Amino acid sequence: MTDMGVIRVRAIHTFPTRGEPGVEVRAVRVTNAGLEGDRRKRAAVSLVGDDSPTTRANLVLDVPTAEVEALAGNVLRVGGTLLAVEATGNACAGLHAAVGEEGWVRVGDPVEAT
């Protein structure tokens, strides 16, 4: 972890079209359906660590994916949102999340278990 143990959002990606490259953004509104501009998928939001940059996750955090996966089962405050995170349940790295509180997420926002 960086900044005295605080996990932060390193990058934000949306994937508007299946099979096409993602779009990197500095800030995004997150609704119950997921990130604005993202196509609808199995989970509203996906999270991964900075050691898995080629995955198609929405939020890349500034810690290794193993540390991200250790957060499974928690509710996280990420920027202005609340996300209930769980393991992906398949071979994909990272976590899936349901949105409990809509809001904005920006690069650099802290990630805190509530």
Stockholm file with secondary structure:
# STOCKHOLM 1.0

chainA/1-114         MTDMGVIRVRAIHTFPTRGEPGVEVRAVRVTNAGLEGDRRKRAAVSLVGDDSPTTRANLVLDVPTAEVEALAGNVLRVGGTLLAVEATGNACAGLHAAVGEEGWVRVGDPVEAT
#=GR chainA/1-114 SS CBTTTBEEEEEEEECCSTTSCCEEESEEEEETTEETTSCCCSSSEEEEETTCTTSCCSEEESSCHHHHHTTTTCEEEETTEEEEEEECSSSCCSEEEEEEECEEEETTCEEEEC
#=GC SS_cons         CBTTTBEEEEEEEECCSTTSCCEEESEEEEETTEETTSCCCSSSEEEEETTCTTSCCSEEESSCHHHHHTTTTCEEEETTEEEEEEECSSSCCSEEEEEEECEEEETTCEEEEC
//
